[in-house]
Amino acid sequence: MNMVKTAMLLAFMTALFMAIGFVIGGTGGMLIALVIAAVMNLFSYWNSDKMVLRMHHAVEVDAGSAPEYYGIVKQLAERADMPMPKVYLIKNDQPNAFATGRNPQNAAVAATTGLLARLSHEEVAGVMAHELAHVDHRDTLTMTITATLAGAITMLGNFAFFFRGARNNALGIVGMLAAMILAPMAAALVQMAISRTREYSADRRGAEICGNPLWLASALGKIAGGARQVVNEDAERNPATAHMFIINPLSGQRMDGLFSTHPATENRIAALQDMAAEFNRQNTAGPARNSRPQRRQQQPDSGPWGRNPGGSAPKGPWS
């Protein structure tokens, strides 16, 4: 299903690219746009993950440079029976995270320093399990290609402003306006529709991977609150990548409306709470698997790295 979705996405984005090319340069412009789109699709398949990580100044870490963060991802990957992804750290105060890569064998997960500082060990596990779920579902290919092509379509649509359109273009001013406004909007709507459906699925799979839906539910509440308070300048400069994050990193995007890249956080938390209740009903006679998170929830403000002697702020692996 994900392969079909990816193919449909590529076809739709390519058609938009060709339509804008026709408005700008007629039949010749359409053919040039087709060639460019084909090259971009191929380039995006192999390199879009690197581009996105570079856009957000992500730095790769390992067991030596970030032992606890790296260890969380490694344990979760083993639990999910998945290849170990590359692990990246983004020096940004906004709590957030995303996954990228064309397949599970070439995947990467990234978290911000703000996320690691604000969340408990279990909450970080819930978030990274969510990102591994995207990898497991092959969402990351769709996410990275969408981000790359949507940005390109928007840029090409802006170019239409500087052209009157080809003389043989029967659409004239209407076609030019469509290229400038409707094509980028259509690309954005595709991003939003895919993202909103994908997040619920990744929430559920992530909860299964980490073993407790409430870890992710608690994390989502903290991330949403932090994202509203801290501006992510890299995300604001590259809005086409917003749908890749676990919570919308752009300012002013809190409604679960037509133009939201993510479902409402309250709805996601409610779904995870329902899932936790379902888990409890199925395991009432089993071992007390939730005893550890209950203990951790008594001190939710502590980051996964503990506190320094004297009760100072949590120390992260980037210190």
N, C-alpha and C positions, 0 to 999 in steps of 0.2 A: 504493500500500500504506500509506503514512504517513497519507493522508487517511482511509482506512478505519480505521486504528488510532486516529486521533484521534476519529473519530465514535464508535467503540466505547467509548473511554475516557469521553467526555462522557456517553454513554448510561448507562454503569455508575455513574459518579459521581452522575448525576441520580437514578438509581434508589435509590442509597444515601441520598441527601438526602431523597427522598420517604419512604423506609421509616422514617427517624428521625423525620420530621415526623408520620407516622402514629402512632408509638409515643407521641410527646409530646402530640399534639392530635387523634388520630383522623383521620377523613376530612377534616375541615376543616384540620387541621395538615398533612396530606399535600398538599392543594391549595396551601396557603400555601408549603410547601417547594418545590413544583414551580415556582411563580412566582419564588421567590427563586433557585432553581437556574438558571432560564432567564436571569434578570437577571445572575447571577454568570457564567454561561457567556459571555454577550455582553460583559460588562465585562472578563472575563479575556482574551478574544480581543484586545481593543484595548489593555488597560492592564496586564496581568499582568507584562509585561517591565519596565515602569517601577516597579511595586511591588517586584519582586525586587531591582532595582538600588538602590532606596531602602532596602530592608531591610538591605543590606550596605554602605550609605554609599558607593556607587560614585560616582566623579567622572569626568566625561568629559574626555578629553585629546585633543590633536591634534598635528600635526607641529611646532608651536612649543613646546608644554609637555612633550612626551615624544617627541622625534624618533626615537630608535632603536626604542623599543617600537612606536610608531605605524608606523614604516617597515617593521618586520617583518610586521605585519598587512597592510599595503598590498601588499607584495611577494607575500605568500602569496595574497591575494585575487586579484591579477592572474594569478598562476600557475594558480589554480584556475578562472579566468574567472568570478569571482563579483563581485557588487556590493560595494563597500567598506562594511563594517559600521561602526557607531559604536564607538569604543574607549574603554573605561573602566578606571580604576585604583582599586583598593581598598586603603586604608591598613590593612594587616593583616599581621602577621609570619608567619602560617601560609602556606606556599607552596601556592597553589591557583588555579584559574581556572574560568570557566564561560561559556556563551553563552546568549543569550536573544533573543526576538523572534518575531513571528508568521510571518515569511517572510524570504527572503534580502534583499528590498528594505527591510525594516524590522528589521534584526538588530543585535545588539550583542555584543561580546565583552569580558570583564572579567578582569583578572589582579590578583593581590595584590602588594603591594610585597615581601612575603616571597619570592614566586616569582621576581620580577625580580632580587632580590639574590642568590639562591642558585644560579640556573641560568645556564649558558653561553648564548651567542647562539644556537647550534644547538638547544639544549634548549628554549629559549623558542620558537623557531620550530616545533619539534615539538609543543609544547603548543598554541600558537595554531592550528596546522594542524588539530589534533584538534578544537578548538572550531569552526573554520570547517567541518569535516566535519559537525558537528551541524547547522549552518546549512544546508549543502548538502543534507542528508538531510531537511530540514524537521522535525528532532527538536525544535527549540526551541519550537515551538508546543505540542507535547505536554508538554514539560518544564515550561513556565511554567503552563499550565492545570492540570496535575497538581498542581504545588506549591500553587497557589491553592485549588483545590477540596479537596485532601486536608486542608489546614489548616482549611478551613471545616467539613468533615465531622467532624473531630476536635473542633472547638469545639462544634458542634451536639450531638455525642454526649455531651460533658461536661455540656451543659445538661440532658440526660435525667436526670442525677443529682438534679437539684432538682425533678423532677416524678415523680409516681406513675404517669404514663401516663394516657391518656384512659380514661374509664369504659367506653366501648364498645370498648376494645381487648382482643380476646380473648386476646392473648398475655400481657397482664399483666406480671408481674415478669420473665418470660422475655424479653419484647420489650424491656423497659427495659434489661436487662443486655446484650442483643444490640446495642442502640443505643449503649450506653456502651463496649462492649469490641470486639464483632465488627466493627461498621461501620468504625471507625477502623483496625482491623487489616486489614480487606479493602482499604481505600484504600491503606494502606501497602504491602501485598503487590503491588498493581497498580503502584505506583511502582517497587518493587524489580525486578519482572519486566521492566518496560519498560526500566529503567535498565541492567540487567545485559546484556540483549541489545544495547542500543544502543551501549554502550561499546566492545564488540569491533568492531562495524561502523565506528564513528568512529575507532578506533585505526588500522584498516587504511586507511581513506580519508585520514586525516590523514597517515599515512606516505607515501602516494602524492603528496599535495599538497606536502609539504616535501622529498620526494625521498630520505629516508633513514630507515627504521624505527628504527634504533638511536638517533637523536636523541630520539625520543619514549620509547623503552625506558629510556634513561638518565634522562630527566626524571621518568618515573613512579617510579623507585626513589628519587630525591631527594625528590619531593613526598610520597610515602608516609611516608618517614622523618621529614620535617619536620612532617607533619600529626599524627603520633603525639606529637611533642614540644611542639607549640604549640597551645593551645586557641583555637579560633575562636569568640569569644563571640557574634558576630552569628548564626553558623550554629547555635549551641546554642540561641539564643532563637527561631530559626525553622527547626526541624528538617525541616519539610516541603520546604525548598529543598535539602536535602543531596544528593538524587539529581542535581541539576543540575551539580555540581562534577566535575572530572576525577578527583579522588580524594575519597572520603568525608571531609568536614570535621569530622564528629562524633567525639568521643573514644570509644575502646573498640570501634570497628567495624573489626576487622581480619580477620574470618573470612569465607570465601566460602560462607556457610551460607544457610539459608532466609531469615533476616532481614537480610541484607547488601544495602545499596543499590547496591553495586558488585561486580564480579568481583574475585577475589583479584588483587592487583597482580602477584604472581609468575606467575600464569597469563597475564596480559596481556603481561608482559615476554617470556615464553617464546614467545607467539604472534608478537610483533614480531620476535624474534630468528629465528624460522623464516621469517618474511617477508623479512628481510634476507638470509638464506641463499638464498632463492628468487631475490631480485633479483640476487645475485652470480652465481648459475648462469646467469641469463638475459643477463648483461652482462659475461661474462668477457673477451670480445674487444672490448668498448667502451672509451670513455675512462675514466680513473680518476676517476669521479665522487665516490668516497668519500675522496679524498685530503684534502680540507678538514676533514671531521669527525674524521679520525684525528689531524690536527694539533691540533684543538681539544681532543680528548679527553686530550691530554697535560697540560692544565691545567683540569680539569673544575670546580674550585672557583671559578673566576673568573666573575663575573656578566657580562651582555651589555654592560655599560657600561665595561668595562676597569677598571684600577686607577689611583688617583691617584699622582702622583710620591711615591716613598718607600714604595710597597707597601701603602698603607692599604686599607681595605675597599672593595668596589665602590661606586661612586657611581651612584645611580639617578636617574631623571628627576624624582623627588619631592623631592630634596634642596634 
